[in-house]
Amino acid sequence: MMIKIQVMQVPSILLEDDWELLLSVVSAERRTGAARYVHHADAYRSVLGEALARVTLAGQTGEQAKDISFSRDAYGKPFLNEHADHPFNLSHSGDWIVMISGGHGLVGIDVEQTKPIDLQIADRFFAPQENRYLISQPADMQVETFYRLWTLKESYIKAVGKGLSIPLDSFAILPNDQGNWHCEQDPAYRFHSERLDDGHMLAACSVGTALPTEYDVVTVQNVLQAIRK
């Protein structure tokens, strides 16, 4: 199975009937968590993320979306109870939810809303060679470069699935001589990085299977239609 990357924009408002339908397909734990959020956007990201995962994985495994069952391993990484070896990963930030699935090995994905940031934080979290690469960039590109490196590192951490038990400064992801992102400490991984829009950065990685050069844009209506089937 080829790897698929999907992106879905979070709407500013959902119709009540659509929201109730989305709530009906996610777990009870997710519904309870969504009810506790103060801001609609936080609840939307949480519920829409699981709904996207359910309809996507249902299509790939042949199960019904509502019957998909998730568990988490000792490090908190989710997996499918009935298809534990089926790779997938999810991330959301700001206006976007992103998902990677398929392939034959570990996969990871991350999206971050880009905001002005004190670049000295890189000293705490980046490997020395990443810091050198960051400060070598033109001043007007350094914030973008920071988020590009950050999302690449997060996608790798999420793929490996051992959380922050892997120190962020213990590995480096940098362009190789061909201009491709590469991790010298774990060369089996392939990486992809791009801007989703002016305010969000996306990164994905995989082992053994090539990453797609394009992503699929999914709408909330696509998800709702899949649930209604």
Contacts in CASP RR format, 6 or more apart in sequence:
PFRMAT RR
TARGET T0000
AUTHOR 0000-0000-0000
METHOD contacts of the structure
MODEL  1
MMIKIQVMQVPSILLEDDWELLLSVVSAERRTGAARYVHHADAYRSVLGE
ALARVTLAGQTGEQAKDISFSRDAYGKPFLNEHADHPFNLSHSGDWIVMI
SGGHGLVGIDVEQTKPIDLQIADRFFAPQENRYLISQPADMQVETFYRLW
TLKESYIKAVGKGLSIPLDSFAILPNDQGNWHCEQDPAYRFHSERLDDGH
MLAACSVGTALPTEYDVVTVQNVLQAIRK
1 60 0 8 1.000
1 102 0 8 1.000
1 103 0 8 1.000
1 104 0 8 1.000
2 102 0 8 1.000
2 103 0 8 1.000
2 209 0 8 1.000
2 212 0 8 1.000
3 100 0 8 1.000
3 101 0 8 1.000
3 102 0 8 1.000
3 103 0 8 1.000
3 107 0 8 1.000
3 206 0 8 1.000
3 209 0 8 1.000
3 210 0 8 1.000
3 211 0 8 1.000
3 212 0 8 1.000
4 56 0 8 1.000
4 100 0 8 1.000
4 101 0 8 1.000
4 102 0 8 1.000
4 212 0 8 1.000
4 216 0 8 1.000
5 98 0 8 1.000
5 99 0 8 1.000
5 100 0 8 1.000
5 109 0 8 1.000
5 192 0 8 1.000
5 204 0 8 1.000
5 211 0 8 1.000
5 212 0 8 1.000
5 215 0 8 1.000
5 216 0 8 1.000
6 52 0 8 1.000
6 56 0 8 1.000
6 98 0 8 1.000
6 99 0 8 1.000
6 100 0 8 1.000
6 101 0 8 1.000
6 215 0 8 1.000
6 216 0 8 1.000
6 217 0 8 1.000
6 218 0 8 1.000
7 96 0 8 1.000
7 97 0 8 1.000
7 98 0 8 1.000
7 99 0 8 1.000
7 111 0 8 1.000
7 196 0 8 1.000
7 202 0 8 1.000
7 215 0 8 1.000
7 216 0 8 1.000
7 217 0 8 1.000
7 218 0 8 1.000
8 48 0 8 1.000
8 49 0 8 1.000
8 52 0 8 1.000
8 96 0 8 1.000
8 97 0 8 1.000
8 98 0 8 1.000
8 99 0 8 1.000
8 217 0 8 1.000
8 218 0 8 1.000
8 219 0 8 1.000
8 220 0 8 1.000
8 223 0 8 1.000
9 95 0 8 1.000
9 96 0 8 1.000
9 97 0 8 1.000
9 219 0 8 1.000
10 41 0 8 1.000
10 44 0 8 1.000
10 45 0 8 1.000
10 48 0 8 1.000
10 92 0 8 1.000
10 94 0 8 1.000
10 95 0 8 1.000
10 96 0 8 1.000
10 97 0 8 1.000
11 44 0 8 1.000
11 220 0 8 1.000
12 41 0 8 1.000
13 40 0 8 1.000
14 22 0 8 1.000
14 44 0 8 1.000
14 220 0 8 1.000
18 220 0 8 1.000
18 224 0 8 1.000
19 47 0 8 1.000
21 224 0 8 1.000
21 227 0 8 1.000
21 228 0 8 1.000
22 47 0 8 1.000
22 48 0 8 1.000
22 51 0 8 1.000
22 223 0 8 1.000
22 224 0 8 1.000
22 227 0 8 1.000
23 31 0 8 1.000
23 34 0 8 1.000
23 47 0 8 1.000
24 66 0 8 1.000
24 227 0 8 1.000
25 51 0 8 1.000
25 54 0 8 1.000
25 55 0 8 1.000
25 65 0 8 1.000
25 66 0 8 1.000
25 227 0 8 1.000
26 34 0 8 1.000
26 47 0 8 1.000
26 50 0 8 1.000
26 51 0 8 1.000
26 54 0 8 1.000
27 50 0 8 1.000
27 70 0 8 1.000
30 46 0 8 1.000
30 47 0 8 1.000
30 50 0 8 1.000
31 47 0 8 1.000
33 43 0 8 1.000
33 46 0 8 1.000
34 43 0 8 1.000
34 46 0 8 1.000
34 47 0 8 1.000
35 43 0 8 1.000
37 43 0 8 1.000
37 46 0 8 1.000
41 94 0 8 1.000
45 92 0 8 1.000
45 93 0 8 1.000
45 94 0 8 1.000
45 97 0 8 1.000
46 92 0 8 1.000
48 92 0 8 1.000
48 97 0 8 1.000
48 220 0 8 1.000
48 223 0 8 1.000
49 90 0 8 1.000
49 92 0 8 1.000
49 97 0 8 1.000
49 99 0 8 1.000
51 65 0 8 1.000
51 223 0 8 1.000
51 227 0 8 1.000
52 90 0 8 1.000
52 97 0 8 1.000
52 99 0 8 1.000
52 218 0 8 1.000
52 223 0 8 1.000
53 68 0 8 1.000
53 88 0 8 1.000
53 90 0 8 1.000
53 99 0 8 1.000
54 65 0 8 1.000
54 66 0 8 1.000
54 68 0 8 1.000
55 65 0 8 1.000
55 223 0 8 1.000
55 226 0 8 1.000
55 227 0 8 1.000
56 88 0 8 1.000
56 99 0 8 1.000
56 101 0 8 1.000
57 63 0 8 1.000
57 65 0 8 1.000
57 68 0 8 1.000
57 80 0 8 1.000
57 83 0 8 1.000
57 86 0 8 1.000
57 88 0 8 1.000
57 101 0 8 1.000
58 64 0 8 1.000
58 65 0 8 1.000
58 67 0 8 1.000
58 68 0 8 1.000
58 226 0 8 1.000
60 86 0 8 1.000
60 101 0 8 1.000
60 102 0 8 1.000
61 68 0 8 1.000
61 80 0 8 1.000
61 82 0 8 1.000
61 83 0 8 1.000
61 86 0 8 1.000
63 82 0 8 1.000
65 226 0 8 1.000
65 227 0 8 1.000
68 80 0 8 1.000
69 80 0 8 1.000
69 81 0 8 1.000
69 82 0 8 1.000
70 78 0 8 1.000
70 79 0 8 1.000
70 80 0 8 1.000
70 81 0 8 1.000
71 78 0 8 1.000
71 79 0 8 1.000
71 81 0 8 1.000
72 78 0 8 1.000
72 79 0 8 1.000
73 79 0 8 1.000
73 161 0 8 1.000
75 161 0 8 1.000
75 162 0 8 1.000
75 163 0 8 1.000
75 165 0 8 1.000
76 161 0 8 1.000
76 163 0 8 1.000
77 158 0 8 1.000
77 161 0 8 1.000
77 163 0 8 1.000
78 88 0 8 1.000
78 90 0 8 1.000
79 86 0 8 1.000
80 86 0 8 1.000
80 88 0 8 1.000
86 101 0 8 1.000
86 102 0 8 1.000
87 100 0 8 1.000
87 101 0 8 1.000
87 102 0 8 1.000
87 103 0 8 1.000
87 104 0 8 1.000
87 105 0 8 1.000
87 106 0 8 1.000
87 107 0 8 1.000
87 206 0 8 1.000
88 99 0 8 1.000
88 100 0 8 1.000
88 101 0 8 1.000
88 102 0 8 1.000
88 107 0 8 1.000
89 99 0 8 1.000
89 100 0 8 1.000
89 101 0 8 1.000
89 107 0 8 1.000
89 108 0 8 1.000
89 109 0 8 1.000
89 155 0 8 1.000
89 158 0 8 1.000
89 159 0 8 1.000
90 97 0 8 1.000
90 98 0 8 1.000
90 99 0 8 1.000
90 109 0 8 1.000
91 97 0 8 1.000
91 98 0 8 1.000
91 99 0 8 1.000
91 109 0 8 1.000
91 110 0 8 1.000
91 111 0 8 1.000
91 154 0 8 1.000
91 158 0 8 1.000
92 98 0 8 1.000
92 111 0 8 1.000
93 111 0 8 1.000
93 112 0 8 1.000
93 113 0 8 1.000
93 200 0 8 1.000
94 113 0 8 1.000
94 200 0 8 1.000
95 113 0 8 1.000
95 197 0 8 1.000
95 200 0 8 1.000
96 111 0 8 1.000
96 196 0 8 1.000
96 200 0 8 1.000
96 202 0 8 1.000
97 111 0 8 1.000
98 109 0 8 1.000
98 110 0 8 1.000
98 111 0 8 1.000
98 196 0 8 1.000
98 202 0 8 1.000
98 204 0 8 1.000
98 215 0 8 1.000
99 109 0 8 1.000
100 107 0 8 1.000
100 108 0 8 1.000
100 109 0 8 1.000
100 204 0 8 1.000
100 206 0 8 1.000
101 107 0 8 1.000
102 209 0 8 1.000
103 206 0 8 1.000
103 208 0 8 1.000
103 209 0 8 1.000
104 208 0 8 1.000
104 209 0 8 1.000
105 206 0 8 1.000
105 207 0 8 1.000
105 208 0 8 1.000
105 209 0 8 1.000
106 159 0 8 1.000
106 160 0 8 1.000
106 161 0 8 1.000
106 206 0 8 1.000
106 207 0 8 1.000
107 159 0 8 1.000
107 204 0 8 1.000
107 205 0 8 1.000
107 206 0 8 1.000
107 207 0 8 1.000
107 209 0 8 1.000
108 155 0 8 1.000
108 156 0 8 1.000
108 158 0 8 1.000
108 159 0 8 1.000
108 204 0 8 1.000
108 205 0 8 1.000
108 206 0 8 1.000
109 155 0 8 1.000
109 158 0 8 1.000
109 202 0 8 1.000
109 203 0 8 1.000
109 204 0 8 1.000
109 205 0 8 1.000
110 150 0 8 1.000
110 151 0 8 1.000
110 152 0 8 1.000
110 154 0 8 1.000
110 155 0 8 1.000
110 158 0 8 1.000
110 202 0 8 1.000
110 203 0 8 1.000
110 204 0 8 1.000
111 151 0 8 1.000
111 196 0 8 1.000
111 200 0 8 1.000
111 201 0 8 1.000
111 202 0 8 1.000
111 203 0 8 1.000
112 147 0 8 1.000
112 150 0 8 1.000
112 151 0 8 1.000
112 154 0 8 1.000
112 200 0 8 1.000
112 201 0 8 1.000
113 199 0 8 1.000
113 200 0 8 1.000
114 143 0 8 1.000
114 144 0 8 1.000
114 147 0 8 1.000
114 199 0 8 1.000
114 200 0 8 1.000
114 201 0 8 1.000
116 143 0 8 1.000
117 143 0 8 1.000
117 146 0 8 1.000
119 134 0 8 1.000
119 142 0 8 1.000
119 143 0 8 1.000
119 146 0 8 1.000
122 130 0 8 1.000
122 131 0 8 1.000
122 134 0 8 1.000
122 146 0 8 1.000
122 149 0 8 1.000
123 131 0 8 1.000
124 169 0 8 1.000
125 150 0 8 1.000
125 153 0 8 1.000
125 168 0 8 1.000
125 169 0 8 1.000
126 134 0 8 1.000
126 149 0 8 1.000
126 153 0 8 1.000
126 168 0 8 1.000
126 169 0 8 1.000
126 172 0 8 1.000
127 168 0 8 1.000
127 169 0 8 1.000
127 170 0 8 1.000
127 171 0 8 1.000
127 172 0 8 1.000
128 169 0 8 1.000
128 172 0 8 1.000
129 172 0 8 1.000
129 174 0 8 1.000
130 149 0 8 1.000
130 172 0 8 1.000
130 173 0 8 1.000
130 174 0 8 1.000
133 145 0 8 1.000
133 149 0 8 1.000
133 174 0 8 1.000
133 175 0 8 1.000
134 142 0 8 1.000
134 145 0 8 1.000
134 146 0 8 1.000
134 149 0 8 1.000
135 142 0 8 1.000
137 145 0 8 1.000
144 195 0 8 1.000
144 201 0 8 1.000
147 201 0 8 1.000
148 193 0 8 1.000
148 201 0 8 1.000
148 203 0 8 1.000
149 173 0 8 1.000
150 201 0 8 1.000
151 193 0 8 1.000
151 201 0 8 1.000
151 202 0 8 1.000
151 203 0 8 1.000
152 173 0 8 1.000
152 181 0 8 1.000
152 191 0 8 1.000
152 193 0 8 1.000
152 203 0 8 1.000
152 205 0 8 1.000
153 168 0 8 1.000
153 171 0 8 1.000
153 173 0 8 1.000
154 203 0 8 1.000
155 191 0 8 1.000
155 203 0 8 1.000
155 204 0 8 1.000
155 205 0 8 1.000
156 171 0 8 1.000
156 173 0 8 1.000
156 183 0 8 1.000
156 186 0 8 1.000
156 189 0 8 1.000
156 191 0 8 1.000
156 205 0 8 1.000
157 163 0 8 1.000
157 164 0 8 1.000
157 166 0 8 1.000
157 168 0 8 1.000
159 189 0 8 1.000
159 205 0 8 1.000
159 206 0 8 1.000
159 207 0 8 1.000
160 166 0 8 1.000
160 186 0 8 1.000
170 185 0 8 1.000
171 183 0 8 1.000
171 184 0 8 1.000
171 185 0 8 1.000
171 186 0 8 1.000
172 183 0 8 1.000
172 184 0 8 1.000
172 185 0 8 1.000
173 181 0 8 1.000
173 182 0 8 1.000
173 183 0 8 1.000
173 191 0 8 1.000
174 181 0 8 1.000
174 182 0 8 1.000
174 184 0 8 1.000
175 181 0 8 1.000
175 182 0 8 1.000
176 182 0 8 1.000
180 191 0 8 1.000
181 191 0 8 1.000
181 192 0 8 1.000
181 193 0 8 1.000
182 191 0 8 1.000
183 189 0 8 1.000
183 191 0 8 1.000
188 207 0 8 1.000
188 208 0 8 1.000
189 205 0 8 1.000
189 206 0 8 1.000
189 207 0 8 1.000
190 205 0 8 1.000
190 206 0 8 1.000
190 207 0 8 1.000
190 208 0 8 1.000
190 209 0 8 1.000
190 210 0 8 1.000
190 211 0 8 1.000
191 203 0 8 1.000
191 204 0 8 1.000
191 205 0 8 1.000
191 211 0 8 1.000
192 203 0 8 1.000
192 204 0 8 1.000
192 205 0 8 1.000
192 211 0 8 1.000
193 201 0 8 1.000
193 202 0 8 1.000
193 203 0 8 1.000
194 201 0 8 1.000
194 202 0 8 1.000
195 201 0 8 1.000
195 202 0 8 1.000
196 202 0 8 1.000
202 215 0 8 1.000
204 211 0 8 1.000
205 211 0 8 1.000
END
